[in-house]
Amino acid sequence: MRYTRRRFLKQSLAVGVGLAMGVRGQREALRIGVVLPYSGVYAQLGQDITDGMLLYLDEVKNQAGGRPVQLVREDETADPSVALRKVTKLVEQDRVDLLTGLVSTASAYAVRDYVHNSRNVLIVSNAGGNALTRERKSPYIFRTSFTSWQVSFPLGRWMAERLTKRVAVVAADYAFGRESVAAFKESFLAAGGQIIQETYTPLGSTDFSAALTRLLQARPGAVFAFLAGSDAAIFLRQYAQFGLKDSIRLATTGFTVEEDVIRAVGQAAEGAYSSLHWALRLALPENQRFVQAFRKRFGRTPSVYAMQGYDTARVIVEAVNALQGDLSSKDKLVEALEGVRFRGPRGLFEFDTKTHQVIQNIYVRQVQNIGNELANAVVADLGRVRDPG
């Protein structure tokens, strides 16, 4: 066949169109900026959240709205100024499409104004400070985890009605610890309870002997506590060593006896009550599938932080799917996020459109040994709890 100039141009045009279609078919990656602690006291929390995200992204073949998903990770550390610097880098240098992460409430508060003023969408996957969805809320900030009030307030009435009306308090001395105690006291005192003692310990404490000695002297009917990470593990071990585990009932926010802590301390956590928005043994099919898949993928038991990472990734993917991958309008992304609603490992997930805080059930759990495995089992469902905003 004669190879004419017309035939050459026709074939060149066809190749050009094909290449253009191929470029469009291989859409630009969705870049998600992830700021979580990968070092320091909360390093395990950061890893669990990340692994939860990776598990969900595996399930959707790492696609959202027809775009491949890329996580751009930075270490939050324990310094709010570092967290702000990392968020700024992700936005201005790495050009991420949206942000997620933040374990520390102080870090969340530190980045709030930058995120709000630059109109970058942030989905907080842990930090629970109340102000972030109250007086410092922003249309560009969502939270998939909890507020300190949402987790601790329902436990106060339950303790007054079911355990005792005479309680001592031990909590980490920083914003979330103080907020957790205030929320607990709000409902506990209203139900006729009495706080006989309050002790606040520095973050990163390794010796709780002074606080435990005070508890031995006060002999309350129960202790309400909030500590997390390595602080919680050390406190629980020493609580048992002082002989308090078998003599004074312990009830906490769920983070103090979450699965990562139970793995570290074993029987020292057994019998403790706690309130949280998830439990390993929560009898929902969605949760059972999640737990099984996480164990298979990572070879360990998931924690609430892993569950939050899993749900956070789902929230992002479902919103991006609704927009068919087009994130050019921040306002449309906010609207898509507000409309996300699904049943997941914790139960029904949905956002309060006024505060952008998740509305969710809060459960009372107890650390129980079932089948030679210590884990949190649900002993009461306190119903759906909406932060007052």
FENNORJO-V57762 format. One record per residue. N is the residue number from 1. RES is the residue in three letters. SS is DSSP state (a for helix, b for strand, c for the rest). PHI is phi in degrees with one decimal (999 if undefined). PSI is psi in whole degrees, -180 to 180 (* if undefined). Layout:
# FENNORJO-V57762
n=N res=RES ss=SS phi=PHI psi=PSI
n=N res=RES ss=SS phi=PHI psi=PSI
This chain:
# FENNORJO-V57762
n=1 res=MET ss=c phi=999 psi=137
n=2 res=ARG ss=c phi=-71.6 psi=131
n=3 res=TYR ss=c phi=-95.6 psi=91
n=4 res=THR ss=c phi=-86.5 psi=166
n=5 res=ARG ss=a phi=-63.1 psi=-38
n=6 res=ARG ss=a phi=-61.9 psi=-43
n=7 res=ARG ss=a phi=-65.5 psi=-38
n=8 res=PHE ss=a phi=-62.5 psi=-46
n=9 res=LEU ss=a phi=-64.6 psi=-39
n=10 res=LYS ss=a phi=-63.9 psi=-43
n=11 res=GLN ss=a phi=-67.8 psi=-38
n=12 res=SER ss=a phi=-63.2 psi=-41
n=13 res=LEU ss=a phi=-63.1 psi=-42
n=14 res=ALA ss=a phi=-63.5 psi=-42
n=15 res=VAL ss=a phi=-63.4 psi=-42
n=16 res=GLY ss=a phi=-61.5 psi=-45
n=17 res=VAL ss=a phi=-63.0 psi=-42
n=18 res=GLY ss=a phi=-62.0 psi=-43
n=19 res=LEU ss=a phi=-64.1 psi=-41
n=20 res=ALA ss=a phi=-62.6 psi=-43
n=21 res=MET ss=a phi=-65.1 psi=-36
n=22 res=GLY ss=a phi=-65.3 psi=-40
n=23 res=VAL ss=a phi=-62.5 psi=-44
n=24 res=ARG ss=a phi=-65.6 psi=-34
n=25 res=GLY ss=a phi=-67.8 psi=-34
n=26 res=GLN ss=c phi=-94.9 psi=76
n=27 res=ARG ss=c phi=-66.5 psi=153
n=28 res=GLU ss=c phi=-58.3 psi=141
n=29 res=ALA ss=c phi=-62.7 psi=145
n=30 res=LEU ss=b phi=-81.3 psi=115
n=31 res=ARG ss=b phi=-98.8 psi=115
n=32 res=ILE ss=b phi=-107.5 psi=119
n=33 res=GLY ss=b phi=-81.0 psi=123
n=34 res=VAL ss=b phi=-116.2 psi=118
n=35 res=VAL ss=b phi=-115.7 psi=106
n=36 res=LEU ss=b phi=-142.2 psi=156
n=37 res=PRO ss=c phi=-76.0 psi=122
n=38 res=TYR ss=c phi=-114.0 psi=9
n=39 res=SER ss=c phi=-147.2 psi=161
n=40 res=GLY ss=c phi=86.0 psi=-167
n=41 res=VAL ss=c phi=-61.4 psi=-29
n=42 res=TYR ss=c phi=-108.1 psi=22
n=43 res=ALA ss=a phi=-60.0 psi=-40
n=44 res=GLN ss=a phi=-65.8 psi=-35
n=45 res=LEU ss=a phi=-63.0 psi=-45
n=46 res=GLY ss=a phi=-62.2 psi=-41
n=47 res=GLN ss=a phi=-66.7 psi=-41
n=48 res=ASP ss=a phi=-62.9 psi=-44
n=49 res=ILE ss=a phi=-61.3 psi=-45
n=50 res=THR ss=a phi=-61.1 psi=-45
n=51 res=ASP ss=a phi=-65.1 psi=-37
n=52 res=GLY ss=a phi=-61.0 psi=-42
n=53 res=MET ss=a phi=-62.1 psi=-46
n=54 res=LEU ss=a phi=-62.1 psi=-37
n=55 res=LEU ss=a phi=-62.0 psi=-47
n=56 res=TYR ss=a phi=-65.9 psi=-41
n=57 res=LEU ss=a phi=-63.1 psi=-35
n=58 res=ASP ss=a phi=-59.2 psi=-42
n=59 res=GLU ss=a phi=-66.0 psi=-28
n=60 res=VAL ss=c phi=-104.2 psi=20
n=61 res=LYS ss=c phi=57.2 psi=33
n=62 res=ASN ss=c phi=57.1 psi=39
n=63 res=GLN ss=b phi=-127.1 psi=143
n=64 res=ALA ss=b phi=-145.1 psi=120
n=65 res=GLY ss=c phi=59.6 psi=32
n=66 res=GLY ss=c phi=78.7 psi=10
n=67 res=ARG ss=b phi=-118.2 psi=141
n=68 res=PRO ss=b phi=-66.1 psi=149
n=69 res=VAL ss=b phi=-103.9 psi=134
n=70 res=GLN ss=b phi=-125.1 psi=124
n=71 res=LEU ss=b phi=-92.9 psi=125
n=72 res=VAL ss=b phi=-107.6 psi=108
n=73 res=ARG ss=b phi=-101.5 psi=144
n=74 res=GLU ss=b phi=-137.1 psi=149
n=75 res=ASP ss=b phi=-82.5 psi=119
n=76 res=GLU ss=c phi=-67.4 psi=-31
n=77 res=THR ss=c phi=57.5 psi=-154
n=78 res=ALA ss=c phi=-117.1 psi=20
n=79 res=ASP ss=c phi=-116.3 psi=115
n=80 res=PRO ss=a phi=-57.8 psi=-34
n=81 res=SER ss=a phi=-67.2 psi=-34
n=82 res=VAL ss=a phi=-67.4 psi=-43
n=83 res=ALA ss=a phi=-59.1 psi=-43
n=84 res=LEU ss=a phi=-63.4 psi=-42
n=85 res=ARG ss=a phi=-63.6 psi=-39
n=86 res=LYS ss=a phi=-69.1 psi=-40
n=87 res=VAL ss=a phi=-62.8 psi=-44
n=88 res=THR ss=a phi=-60.0 psi=-43
n=89 res=LYS ss=a phi=-61.4 psi=-45
n=90 res=LEU ss=a phi=-61.0 psi=-38
n=91 res=VAL ss=a phi=-77.0 psi=-50
n=92 res=GLU ss=a phi=-88.6 psi=-29
n=93 res=GLN ss=c phi=-102.9 psi=-46
n=94 res=ASP ss=c phi=-87.1 psi=-13
n=95 res=ARG ss=c phi=55.5 psi=48
n=96 res=VAL ss=c phi=-70.7 psi=158
n=97 res=ASP ss=c phi=-83.0 psi=-30
n=98 res=LEU ss=b phi=-160.9 psi=169
n=99 res=LEU ss=b phi=-119.9 psi=152
n=100 res=THR ss=b phi=-153.0 psi=168
n=101 res=GLY ss=b phi=118.6 psi=-148
n=102 res=LEU ss=c phi=76.3 psi=106
n=103 res=VAL ss=c phi=-88.5 psi=-41
n=104 res=SER ss=c phi=-83.3 psi=133
n=105 res=THR ss=a phi=-61.4 psi=-40
n=106 res=ALA ss=a phi=-59.9 psi=-39
n=107 res=SER ss=a phi=-66.5 psi=-42
n=108 res=ALA ss=a phi=-61.6 psi=-43
n=109 res=TYR ss=a phi=-65.3 psi=-36
n=110 res=ALA ss=a phi=-66.4 psi=-34
n=111 res=VAL ss=a phi=-92.7 psi=-10
n=112 res=ARG ss=a phi=-54.3 psi=-52
n=113 res=ASP ss=a phi=-66.4 psi=-39
n=114 res=TYR ss=a phi=-61.8 psi=-47
n=115 res=VAL ss=a phi=-62.3 psi=-45
n=116 res=HIS ss=a phi=-64.4 psi=-48
n=117 res=ASN ss=a phi=-70.3 psi=-30
n=118 res=SER ss=a phi=-90.9 psi=-3
n=119 res=ARG ss=c phi=56.9 psi=44
n=120 res=ASN ss=c phi=-102.3 psi=132
n=121 res=VAL ss=c phi=-75.9 psi=130
n=122 res=LEU ss=b phi=-123.4 psi=129
n=123 res=ILE ss=b phi=-113.0 psi=104
n=124 res=VAL ss=b phi=-75.6 psi=126
n=125 res=SER ss=c phi=-103.9 psi=4
n=126 res=ASN ss=c phi=-153.8 psi=-63
n=127 res=ALA ss=c phi=-41.4 psi=124
n=128 res=GLY ss=c phi=-110.1 psi=15
n=129 res=GLY ss=c phi=-56.8 psi=133
n=130 res=ASN ss=a phi=-58.1 psi=-40
n=131 res=ALA ss=a phi=-61.0 psi=-26
n=132 res=LEU ss=a phi=-64.7 psi=-24
n=133 res=THR ss=a phi=-121.0 psi=23
n=134 res=ARG ss=c phi=-126.9 psi=-112
n=135 res=GLU ss=c phi=-67.4 psi=-20
n=136 res=ARG ss=c phi=-112.0 psi=23
n=137 res=LYS ss=c phi=-67.2 psi=157
n=138 res=SER ss=c phi=-140.9 psi=144
n=139 res=PRO ss=c phi=-62.4 psi=-16
n=140 res=TYR ss=c phi=-99.6 psi=3
n=141 res=ILE ss=b phi=-116.5 psi=128
n=142 res=PHE ss=b phi=-120.2 psi=159
n=143 res=ARG ss=b phi=-137.2 psi=127
n=144 res=THR ss=c phi=-100.5 psi=3
n=145 res=SER ss=c phi=-104.2 psi=-83
n=146 res=PHE ss=c phi=-173.5 psi=169
n=147 res=THR ss=c phi=-115.3 psi=159
n=148 res=SER ss=a phi=-59.3 psi=-38
n=149 res=TRP ss=a phi=-65.4 psi=-45
n=150 res=GLN ss=a phi=-60.6 psi=-36
n=151 res=VAL ss=a phi=-82.9 psi=-41
n=152 res=SER ss=a phi=-93.0 psi=-32
n=153 res=PHE ss=a phi=-57.5 psi=-47
n=154 res=PRO ss=a phi=-64.2 psi=-26
n=155 res=LEU ss=a phi=-70.6 psi=-29
n=156 res=GLY ss=a phi=-59.7 psi=-51
n=157 res=ARG ss=a phi=-63.7 psi=-42
n=158 res=TRP ss=a phi=-60.2 psi=-43
n=159 res=MET ss=a phi=-64.7 psi=-42
n=160 res=ALA ss=a phi=-62.9 psi=-36
n=161 res=GLU ss=a phi=-85.8 psi=-29
n=162 res=ARG ss=a phi=-112.9 psi=-26
n=163 res=LEU ss=c phi=-111.9 psi=-64
n=164 res=THR ss=c phi=-167.5 psi=159
n=165 res=LYS ss=c phi=-106.9 psi=12
n=166 res=ARG ss=b phi=-128.4 psi=104
n=167 res=VAL ss=b phi=-128.1 psi=143
n=168 res=ALA ss=b phi=-107.2 psi=153
n=169 res=VAL ss=b phi=-119.1 psi=136
n=170 res=VAL ss=b phi=-131.2 psi=127
n=171 res=ALA ss=b phi=-149.3 psi=153
n=172 res=ALA ss=b phi=-66.4 psi=138
n=173 res=ASP ss=c phi=-89.3 psi=73
n=174 res=TYR ss=c phi=-151.5 psi=-179
n=175 res=ALA ss=a phi=-54.6 psi=-48
n=176 res=PHE ss=a phi=-67.5 psi=-38
n=177 res=GLY ss=a phi=-61.8 psi=-45
n=178 res=ARG ss=a phi=-65.0 psi=-42
n=179 res=GLU ss=a phi=-64.7 psi=-39
n=180 res=SER ss=a phi=-63.0 psi=-44
n=181 res=VAL ss=a phi=-64.3 psi=-44
n=182 res=ALA ss=a phi=-60.5 psi=-41
n=183 res=ALA ss=a phi=-67.6 psi=-43
n=184 res=PHE ss=a phi=-59.9 psi=-48
n=185 res=LYS ss=a phi=-63.1 psi=-34
n=186 res=GLU ss=a phi=-56.0 psi=-48
n=187 res=SER ss=a phi=-87.3 psi=-31
n=188 res=PHE ss=a phi=-65.8 psi=-46
n=189 res=LEU ss=a phi=-67.6 psi=-38
n=190 res=ALA ss=a phi=-64.2 psi=-26
n=191 res=ALA ss=c phi=-91.2 psi=11
n=192 res=GLY ss=c phi=93.5 psi=10
n=193 res=GLY ss=c phi=-77.3 psi=164
n=194 res=GLN ss=b phi=-130.0 psi=128
n=195 res=ILE ss=b phi=-93.6 psi=115
n=196 res=ILE ss=b phi=-95.7 psi=-13
n=197 res=GLN ss=b phi=-165.0 psi=143
n=198 res=GLU ss=b phi=-132.2 psi=131
n=199 res=THR ss=b phi=-131.4 psi=130
n=200 res=TYR ss=b phi=-118.1 psi=131
n=201 res=THR ss=b phi=-114.3 psi=146
n=202 res=PRO ss=c phi=-63.0 psi=144
n=203 res=LEU ss=c phi=-63.0 psi=133
n=204 res=GLY ss=c phi=89.2 psi=19
n=205 res=SER ss=c phi=-68.4 psi=145
n=206 res=THR ss=c phi=-117.7 psi=-8
n=207 res=ASP ss=c phi=-135.7 psi=111
n=208 res=PHE ss=c phi=-104.5 psi=18
n=209 res=SER ss=a phi=-61.6 psi=-37
n=210 res=ALA ss=a phi=-64.3 psi=-45
n=211 res=ALA ss=a phi=-65.7 psi=-39
n=212 res=LEU ss=a phi=-71.6 psi=-35
n=213 res=THR ss=a phi=-63.5 psi=-40
n=214 res=ARG ss=a phi=-62.4 psi=-38
n=215 res=LEU ss=a phi=-65.6 psi=-41
n=216 res=LEU ss=a phi=-60.2 psi=-37
n=217 res=GLN ss=a phi=-74.7 psi=-37
n=218 res=ALA ss=a phi=-78.9 psi=-31
n=219 res=ARG ss=c phi=49.3 psi=60
n=220 res=PRO ss=c phi=-71.2 psi=167
n=221 res=GLY ss=c phi=-71.2 psi=-27
n=222 res=ALA ss=b phi=-162.7 psi=164
n=223 res=VAL ss=b phi=-116.0 psi=133
n=224 res=PHE ss=b phi=-101.6 psi=130
n=225 res=ALA ss=b phi=-135.2 psi=151
n=226 res=PHE ss=b phi=-136.7 psi=117
n=227 res=LEU ss=c phi=-147.2 psi=161
n=228 res=ALA ss=c phi=-145.1 psi=166
n=229 res=GLY ss=a phi=61.7 psi=-141
n=230 res=SER ss=a phi=-66.7 psi=-29
n=231 res=ASP ss=a phi=-59.1 psi=-45
n=232 res=ALA ss=a phi=-63.0 psi=-43
n=233 res=ALA ss=a phi=-62.0 psi=-45
n=234 res=ILE ss=a phi=-65.8 psi=-43
n=235 res=PHE ss=a phi=-60.6 psi=-47
n=236 res=LEU ss=a phi=-63.9 psi=-41
n=237 res=ARG ss=a phi=-61.3 psi=-46
n=238 res=GLN ss=a phi=-72.6 psi=-32
n=239 res=TYR ss=a phi=-59.8 psi=-42
n=240 res=ALA ss=a phi=-70.7 psi=-42
n=241 res=GLN ss=a phi=-62.0 psi=-32
n=242 res=PHE ss=c phi=-80.5 psi=0
n=243 res=GLY ss=c phi=80.5 psi=12
n=244 res=LEU ss=c phi=-82.0 psi=-27
n=245 res=LYS ss=c phi=-55.9 psi=-39
n=246 res=ASP ss=c phi=-96.4 psi=0
n=247 res=SER ss=c phi=-121.4 psi=-28
n=248 res=ILE ss=c phi=-128.7 psi=117
n=249 res=ARG ss=b phi=-62.7 psi=144
n=250 res=LEU ss=b phi=-115.4 psi=128
n=251 res=ALA ss=b phi=-131.1 psi=136
n=252 res=THR ss=b phi=-140.8 psi=169
n=253 res=THR ss=b phi=-66.0 psi=152
n=254 res=GLY ss=a phi=-60.0 psi=-24
n=255 res=PHE ss=a phi=-65.5 psi=-27
n=256 res=THR ss=a phi=-68.0 psi=-29
n=257 res=VAL ss=a phi=-126.1 psi=36
n=258 res=GLU ss=c phi=-74.3 psi=169
n=259 res=GLU ss=a phi=-58.1 psi=-35
n=260 res=ASP ss=a phi=-64.4 psi=-37
n=261 res=VAL ss=a phi=-72.8 psi=-43
n=262 res=ILE ss=a phi=-57.9 psi=-42
n=263 res=ARG ss=a phi=-58.2 psi=-35
n=264 res=ALA ss=a phi=-80.2 psi=-33
n=265 res=VAL ss=a phi=-112.5 psi=-15
n=266 res=GLY ss=a phi=61.8 psi=-128
n=267 res=GLN ss=a phi=-65.0 psi=-16
n=268 res=ALA ss=a phi=-61.9 psi=-22
n=269 res=ALA ss=a phi=-93.1 psi=-12
n=270 res=GLU ss=c phi=-61.3 psi=135
n=271 res=GLY ss=c phi=93.0 psi=-16
n=272 res=ALA ss=c phi=-68.2 psi=139
n=273 res=TYR ss=b phi=-94.5 psi=154
n=274 res=SER ss=b phi=-158.8 psi=161
n=275 res=SER ss=b phi=-117.2 psi=136
n=276 res=LEU ss=b phi=-164.8 psi=171
n=277 res=HIS ss=c phi=-93.3 psi=12
n=278 res=TRP ss=c phi=-162.3 psi=155
n=279 res=ALA ss=c phi=-146.2 psi=145
n=280 res=LEU ss=c phi=-55.5 psi=-40
n=281 res=ARG ss=c phi=-98.3 psi=22
n=282 res=LEU ss=c phi=-61.9 psi=122
n=283 res=ALA ss=c phi=-84.2 psi=67
n=284 res=LEU ss=c phi=-122.3 psi=140
n=285 res=PRO ss=a phi=-59.4 psi=-36
n=286 res=GLU ss=a phi=-63.4 psi=-37
n=287 res=ASN ss=a phi=-72.7 psi=-41
n=288 res=GLN ss=a phi=-62.3 psi=-39
n=289 res=ARG ss=a phi=-65.5 psi=-42
n=290 res=PHE ss=a phi=-61.5 psi=-49
n=291 res=VAL ss=a phi=-59.9 psi=-46
n=292 res=GLN ss=a phi=-62.7 psi=-44
n=293 res=ALA ss=a phi=-66.5 psi=-39
n=294 res=PHE ss=a phi=-65.6 psi=-45
n=295 res=ARG ss=a phi=-60.7 psi=-41
n=296 res=LYS ss=a phi=-66.6 psi=-40
n=297 res=ARG ss=a phi=-76.0 psi=-40
n=298 res=PHE ss=a phi=-117.2 psi=-6
n=299 res=GLY ss=c phi=70.8 psi=23
n=300 res=ARG ss=c phi=-149.4 psi=169
n=301 res=THR ss=c phi=-80.8 psi=136
n=302 res=PRO ss=c phi=-72.6 psi=157
n=303 res=SER ss=c phi=-112.3 psi=177
n=304 res=VAL ss=a phi=-61.1 psi=-30
n=305 res=TYR ss=a phi=-68.1 psi=-39
n=306 res=ALA ss=a phi=-63.1 psi=-42
n=307 res=MET ss=a phi=-62.1 psi=-42
n=308 res=GLN ss=a phi=-63.2 psi=-39
n=309 res=GLY ss=a phi=-63.7 psi=-41
n=310 res=TYR ss=a phi=-60.4 psi=-49
n=311 res=ASP ss=a phi=-67.7 psi=-35
n=312 res=THR ss=a phi=-61.9 psi=-45
n=313 res=ALA ss=a phi=-62.0 psi=-39
n=314 res=ARG ss=a phi=-65.4 psi=-42
n=315 res=VAL ss=a phi=-57.1 psi=-47
n=316 res=ILE ss=a phi=-62.7 psi=-48
n=317 res=VAL ss=a phi=-62.4 psi=-44
n=318 res=GLU ss=a phi=-66.3 psi=-38
n=319 res=ALA ss=a phi=-67.2 psi=-43
n=320 res=VAL ss=a phi=-67.5 psi=-37
n=321 res=ASN ss=a phi=-60.9 psi=-43
n=322 res=ALA ss=a phi=-61.6 psi=-29
n=323 res=LEU ss=c phi=-95.9 psi=6
n=324 res=GLN ss=c phi=53.9 psi=34
n=325 res=GLY ss=c phi=84.8 psi=-2
n=326 res=ASP ss=c phi=-92.4 psi=105
n=327 res=LEU ss=c phi=-107.3 psi=26
n=328 res=SER ss=c phi=-68.5 psi=-25
n=329 res=SER ss=c phi=-109.3 psi=116
n=330 res=LYS ss=a phi=-65.8 psi=-36
n=331 res=ASP ss=a phi=-65.1 psi=-39
n=332 res=LYS ss=a phi=-69.1 psi=-34
n=333 res=LEU ss=a phi=-65.6 psi=-43
n=334 res=VAL ss=a phi=-59.5 psi=-45
n=335 res=GLU ss=a phi=-63.0 psi=-40
n=336 res=ALA ss=a phi=-65.2 psi=-41
n=337 res=LEU ss=a phi=-64.5 psi=-41
n=338 res=GLU ss=a phi=-60.3 psi=-27
n=339 res=GLY ss=c phi=-90.1 psi=-2
n=340 res=VAL ss=c phi=-70.0 psi=131
n=341 res=ARG ss=b phi=-154.8 psi=128
n=342 res=PHE ss=b phi=-160.0 psi=168
n=343 res=ARG ss=b phi=-103.0 psi=122
n=344 res=GLY ss=b phi=-129.4 psi=-160
n=345 res=PRO ss=c phi=-59.7 psi=-30
n=346 res=ARG ss=c phi=-88.8 psi=-10
n=347 res=GLY ss=b phi=116.0 psi=-149
n=348 res=LEU ss=b phi=-71.8 psi=127
n=349 res=PHE ss=b phi=-111.6 psi=128
n=350 res=GLU ss=b phi=-158.5 psi=153
n=351 res=PHE ss=b phi=-93.8 psi=145
n=352 res=ASP ss=c phi=-76.3 psi=117
n=353 res=THR ss=c phi=-69.4 psi=-15
n=354 res=LYS ss=c phi=-84.2 psi=-34
n=355 res=THR ss=c phi=-112.2 psi=-17
n=356 res=HIS ss=c phi=63.9 psi=22
n=357 res=GLN ss=b phi=-96.7 psi=140
n=358 res=VAL ss=b phi=-65.8 psi=138
n=359 res=ILE ss=b phi=-95.6 psi=131
n=360 res=GLN ss=b phi=-157.7 psi=163
n=361 res=ASN ss=b phi=-76.1 psi=145
n=362 res=ILE ss=b phi=-113.5 psi=133
n=363 res=TYR ss=b phi=-115.5 psi=147
n=364 res=VAL ss=b phi=-92.9 psi=126
n=365 res=ARG ss=b phi=-115.2 psi=161
n=366 res=GLN ss=b phi=-136.6 psi=137
n=367 res=VAL ss=b phi=-73.1 psi=115
n=368 res=GLN ss=b phi=-127.7 psi=152
n=369 res=ASN ss=b phi=-99.4 psi=106
n=370 res=ILE ss=b phi=-125.0 psi=121
n=371 res=GLY ss=c phi=62.5 psi=38
n=372 res=ASN ss=c phi=62.4 psi=26
n=373 res=GLU ss=b phi=-129.6 psi=125
n=374 res=LEU ss=b phi=-84.3 psi=127
n=375 res=ALA ss=b phi=-162.5 psi=165
n=376 res=ASN ss=b phi=-80.2 psi=124
n=377 res=ALA ss=b phi=-114.0 psi=142
n=378 res=VAL ss=b phi=-75.3 psi=128
n=379 res=VAL ss=b phi=-112.6 psi=-13
n=380 res=ALA ss=b phi=-160.3 psi=144
n=381 res=ASP ss=b phi=-107.1 psi=114
n=382 res=LEU ss=b phi=-87.1 psi=7
n=383 res=GLY ss=b phi=86.6 psi=-179
n=384 res=ARG ss=b phi=-77.8 psi=133
n=385 res=VAL ss=b phi=-122.3 psi=124
n=386 res=ARG ss=c phi=-109.4 psi=124
n=387 res=ASP ss=c phi=-60.5 psi=136
n=388 res=PRO ss=c phi=-65.3 psi=-18
n=389 res=GLY ss=c phi=71.0 psi=*
